[in-house]
Amino acid sequence: MHLIKDENGNVVSHGHGEHGCPHSHDPDHEHCGHHHDGEGACGDCKNETVALLAYMVQHNEHHAAELDQMADNLEKMDLLDAAKTIRDGVADFQKANMRFSLALTLVKEQIKEA
């Protein structure tokens, strides 16, 4: 289990079914004790989603930095092809993380409007 904090520093638990909110990608699936018919998730699930996505974006940034450092180390060992390959992967990883960050912004905006 990961301890995830929302943007206010409050701990939000994450784990399948720990608080009656199993993660489902089916919007018609019952979760959090409510049925939504595609209208969205309940408040607790929305908050958990925001907290988890924010955590993942930050976590991915940390991994990108670690991989970039690994590429530096490979360059120092004169393993230039491997270093370049990792740097290319980091660039792809950062592009994906920008999409996740955009998704986080969209989720926050839609929750605020609801």
C-alpha positions as CSV (number, residue, x, y, z in Angstrom):
1,M,0.0,0.0,0.0
2,H,1.2,3.5,-0.8
3,L,0.5,6.4,1.4
4,I,-0.6,9.2,-0.9
5,K,-1.2,12.7,0.1
6,D,-3.5,15.2,-1.7
7,E,-2.4,18.7,-2.6
8,N,-3.2,19.8,1.0
9,G,-1.0,17.1,2.6
10,N,-3.9,15.0,3.7
11,V,-3.3,11.2,3.5
12,V,-5.5,9.5,1.0
13,S,-5.4,5.7,1.2
14,H,-4.8,3.8,-2.0
15,G,-5.5,0.2,-2.5
16,H,-8.1,-2.0,-4.2
17,G,-11.2,-2.1,-2.1
18,E,-9.6,-0.8,1.2
19,H,-12.4,1.7,1.6
20,G,-15.1,0.2,-0.6
21,C,-13.7,1.9,-3.7
22,P,-12.2,-0.8,-6.0
23,H,-10.6,0.6,-9.0
24,S,-12.6,0.0,-12.1
25,H,-12.3,1.3,-15.6
26,D,-16.0,0.6,-16.3
27,P,-18.1,3.7,-15.6
28,D,-21.2,1.6,-15.1
29,H,-19.5,-0.6,-12.5
30,E,-20.7,0.0,-9.0
31,H,-18.1,1.4,-6.7
32,C,-18.0,3.3,-3.5
33,G,-21.5,1.9,-2.8
34,H,-23.1,4.0,-5.5
35,H,-24.0,3.3,-9.1
36,H,-23.3,6.2,-11.5
37,D,-24.3,5.2,-15.0
38,G,-21.3,6.9,-16.4
39,E,-21.9,10.2,-14.6
40,G,-18.6,10.0,-12.7
41,A,-17.2,8.7,-9.4
42,C,-18.3,9.6,-5.9
43,G,-16.5,12.3,-4.0
44,D,-14.1,9.9,-2.2
45,C,-13.1,8.3,-5.5
46,K,-12.6,11.6,-7.1
47,N,-10.4,12.8,-4.3
48,E,-8.4,9.6,-4.4
49,T,-8.0,9.9,-8.2
50,V,-6.7,13.4,-7.9
51,A,-4.3,12.4,-5.1
52,L,-3.1,9.3,-6.9
53,L,-2.6,11.1,-10.2
54,A,-0.7,13.9,-8.5
55,Y,1.4,11.4,-6.7
56,M,2.2,9.5,-9.9
57,V,3.2,12.6,-11.8
58,Q,5.6,13.6,-9.0
59,H,6.8,10.0,-8.7
60,N,7.5,9.8,-12.5
61,E,9.5,13.1,-12.3
62,H,11.6,11.5,-9.6
63,H,12.2,8.4,-11.8
64,A,13.1,10.5,-14.8
65,A,15.7,12.3,-12.8
66,E,17.1,9.0,-11.6
67,L,17.3,7.7,-15.2
68,D,18.9,10.9,-16.3
69,Q,21.6,10.4,-13.6
70,M,22.1,6.9,-14.8
71,A,22.7,8.2,-18.4
72,D,25.3,10.6,-16.9
73,N,27.0,7.7,-15.2
74,L,27.0,5.6,-18.4
75,E,28.5,8.5,-20.3
76,K,31.3,8.6,-17.7
77,M,31.9,4.9,-18.4
78,D,32.1,5.7,-22.1
79,L,28.9,3.7,-22.8
80,L,27.5,6.4,-25.1
81,D,25.0,4.4,-27.0
82,A,23.4,3.1,-23.8
83,A,23.3,6.6,-22.4
84,K,21.7,8.0,-25.5
85,T,19.1,5.3,-25.5
86,I,18.2,6.0,-21.8
87,R,18.0,9.8,-22.6
88,D,15.7,9.1,-25.5
89,G,13.6,7.0,-23.2
90,V,13.6,9.7,-20.5
91,A,12.4,12.2,-23.2
92,D,9.5,9.9,-24.1
93,F,8.8,9.3,-20.4
94,Q,8.6,13.1,-19.8
95,K,6.3,13.5,-22.7
96,A,3.9,10.9,-21.3
97,N,4.2,12.5,-17.8
98,M,3.2,15.8,-19.4
99,R,0.0,14.1,-20.6
100,F,-0.6,12.7,-17.1
101,S,-0.2,16.2,-15.7
102,L,-2.6,17.6,-18.2
103,A,-5.1,14.8,-17.3
104,L,-4.7,15.9,-13.6
105,T,-5.5,19.5,-14.5
106,L,-8.6,18.4,-16.5
107,V,-9.8,16.2,-13.6
108,K,-9.3,19.0,-11.1
109,E,-11.2,21.4,-13.4
110,Q,-14.1,19.0,-14.0
111,I,-14.4,18.2,-10.2
112,K,-14.4,21.9,-9.5
113,E,-17.2,22.5,-12.0
114,A,-19.3,19.6,-10.7
